[in-house]
Amino acid sequence: MSLNKEKITAVILFFTLMISPIAVPFINSNQVQAAGLIPLDGLAEAEELLYGAAVENKSILERVAALEKSIYQSKQSGSIVQRSERLINDLFKTTDKSPSLLFMYNTVEWAVSGQLKGGNLLDRIASLEKAVSGEINEGSLAARIKEIHQLTISGKNIPVKAVQSQQNKLIRIELMEAINSNTTNKGQKVPYRVVEDIEFSDILVIPAGTRGELQVTEIEEAGKMGQDGSIKIGFPKLTTIDGTPLEVAIEQEAQKENESQKLAIGASVLGTALLGLPGVVVGYFVEGEEEKIPAGSELYIQVTEEKEIKGLAVDVE
């Protein structure tokens, strides 16, 4: 009897050891996959594009339904995952034959105004509709974008082309808000606009007026004992005409251009660039005084990565 118990125990132990390494990873793998099925980052990007900020106080289902109402004016079929992927693709995914809604709208706005305007997409299209036809249209965002495209540039051949970004390409930007070492806070984001159209191999990828943000990564107030005020800034990614995020920074090429042109911000902020930390710049300032960088100050940043982007072949007839 004792021998049978030992045999049974051994068999149970054997199968436990054999099954456990397989079962546990299998469960964990499913958990990991399930956690990443719903594209929450994509939903947040869609909300930021349409409304100006991500919606964090509502359920996922409510967020998807609100986006569908804005884009299509009706609830779409399928699961939350399918519905989320559909609206994200419609907004952002551009192919050579099928531009996204964002790409189509940016093309129209640039063609009509010569630059992109600031603000969320719903406000931007209302402003453009008012300028073009004198009234704000009703209906879904998708229908409104297609209608204003038809009304303005549908007969113009402006093909979508894939192009490789060029590392170290310079981009001139203008600060839209002031930075002050005594009043600006660490982590604060400061908006800027791109001053001129940026092309890669004759393909327009960053229209003039494109908005971006720099971020204050460290700041010190001017002290009473002669301590100088200082500011460190970093540059999050800049979005191209097709919605692709592109890495930018102030590195050697941009620093040289800023110093050579003696731009307002270049003379103070660009005393030293920490090339080991892309986009982070240290300012050396007048001893004991606060540093002020006024709105309207211009400087150069540069592209720091190579990747494929969809752009406009504007010179093709």
Summary of the structure (lengths in Angstrom):
residues: 317
radius of gyration: 26.0
end to end distance: 93.0
largest distance: 95.4
contacts: 967
relative contact order: 0.12
helix: 39%
strand: 20%
